[in-house]
Amino acid sequence: MSGEPLSLHGSGWQSAWKVARASTAVAELTLDHIEPKEPYSYSALQRFSLQPDRLTVTMRITNRGEHAMPFGFGLHPWWRSESDVTLQFRSTHFWLEGPGYIATDRITLPPELDFAKARGLPPTWRNNCYSGWMGAQS
């Protein structure tokens, strides 16, 4: 991104995704970012499934470039902070945020930041990363 010292957000968020499937309960978006002059070429998929009591997000990325490359795929959800909104996911670590919105220090997940059991949203701004997540909530 122009003016940014690091490539924090990649290219997907600035790209035109195609609607592969859409219904009242499911939206599936795909993106083929094939750029021979860039180190990153990939295909990506995002699927959003609504059920009466939950939102399930599935994400997949496939390297389409000539060389193995590290990829990150972030989900930046935003929810209205209503009293009946809860969040649940399992992770093992939390990353503190440093200058420039960069994750700096990985810490063991303290109880007050743990969402293994459904709980209300934090009352304040949260711009941090969680890690040790296996990609699925049981």
C-alpha positions in Angstrom: 0.0 0.0 0.0 1.4 3.4 -1.0 3.0 5.2 1.9 3.1 2.1 4.2 6.5 0.9 5.3 5.3 -2.7 5.5 3.0 -4.9 3.5 0.5 -5.4 6.3 -2.6 -5.9 4.4 -1.5 -7.4 1.1 -3.6 -7.0 -2.1 -6.8 -9.0 -1.5 -8.6 -6.2 0.3 -8.0 -3.8 -2.7 -9.1 -6.4 -5.3 -12.4 -7.0 -7.0 -13.7 -10.4 -5.7 -16.1 -12.4 -7.7 -19.4 -13.7 -6.3 -19.3 -17.4 -6.8 -22.4 -18.2 -4.8 -25.0 -16.0 -3.1 -28.2 -16.9 -1.2 -29.9 -15.7 1.9 -27.7 -17.9 4.0 -24.4 -18.2 2.1 -22.1 -15.8 0.2 -19.0 -17.3 -1.4 -16.4 -15.0 -2.9 -13.3 -15.9 -5.0 -10.2 -14.0 -6.1 -7.5 -15.0 -8.6 -4.5 -12.6 -8.1 -2.1 -13.8 -10.8 0.7 -11.3 -11.2 3.9 -12.6 -13.0 5.9 -9.5 -12.0 5.0 -9.8 -8.3 6.2 -12.4 -5.8 2.7 -13.2 -4.7 0.2 -14.9 -7.1 -2.7 -16.8 -5.5 -6.3 -17.9 -5.6 -8.4 -17.2 -2.6 -11.9 -18.1 -1.4 -14.1 -16.7 1.4 -17.4 -18.3 2.4 -19.8 -16.7 4.8 -22.5 -19.0 6.1 -25.3 -17.6 8.3 -27.3 -19.9 10.7 -29.8 -18.7 13.2 -27.2 -18.7 16.0 -23.9 -18.1 14.3 -21.8 -16.9 11.4 -19.3 -19.4 10.0 -16.4 -18.0 7.9 -14.3 -20.3 5.8 -11.1 -19.0 4.1 -8.7 -20.7 1.7 -5.7 -19.5 -0.1 -3.6 -21.4 -2.8 -0.2 -20.3 -3.9 -0.2 -19.9 -7.7 3.3 -18.5 -8.0 6.6 -20.2 -9.1 8.1 -20.2 -5.6 6.9 -21.2 -2.1 5.9 -18.0 -0.3 4.5 -17.2 3.2 0.9 -16.1 3.2 -1.3 -14.5 5.8 -5.0 -14.4 5.6 -6.7 -12.1 8.1 -10.2 -11.7 9.1 -11.1 -8.2 10.4 -14.6 -8.6 11.8 -16.7 -5.7 13.1 -19.7 -6.3 15.2 -22.1 -3.9 16.9 -21.4 -4.1 20.6 -24.9 -5.1 21.7 -25.6 -6.9 25.0 -26.8 -10.1 23.2 -23.7 -10.4 20.9 -21.2 -13.0 21.9 -18.0 -14.3 20.4 -16.4 -17.7 20.7 -13.2 -19.2 19.3 -10.2 -21.1 20.6 -6.6 -19.8 20.5 -3.5 -20.2 22.6 -1.8 -16.8 22.4 -2.5 -13.1 22.1 -0.2 -10.6 20.5 0.4 -7.1 22.0 0.2 -4.2 19.6 3.2 -1.8 19.1 3.7 1.4 17.1 2.2 1.4 13.6 -0.4 -1.3 14.6 2.3 -4.0 14.4 2.0 -7.1 16.5 5.1 -7.1 18.7 5.0 -9.6 21.6 3.3 -13.0 21.8 1.9 -13.7 25.3 0.2 -16.7 26.7 -3.5 -16.1 26.5 -4.7 -14.6 29.8 -8.3 -15.5 31.0 -9.6 -12.0 30.4 -8.7 -12.3 26.7 -9.9 -15.9 26.2 -13.0 -16.6 24.1 -12.9 -20.4 24.3 -16.4 -20.1 25.9 -18.9 -17.7 24.4 -18.8 -14.2 26.0 -19.7 -10.7 25.3 -17.5 -8.4 23.2 -14.8 -6.3 24.8 -16.0 -2.9 25.8 -13.1 -1.1 24.2 -11.2 -0.9 20.9 -9.4 -4.2 20.1 -6.8 -4.3 17.4 -4.8 -7.4 18.3 -4.0 -10.8 16.9 -4.7 -14.2 18.3 -2.6 -17.2 17.3 -2.6 -20.9 18.0 -6.0 -21.2 16.3 -6.6 -24.4 14.5 -9.1 -22.9 12.0 -12.3 -24.5 13.4 -14.5 -24.1 16.4 -16.1 -27.2 17.8 
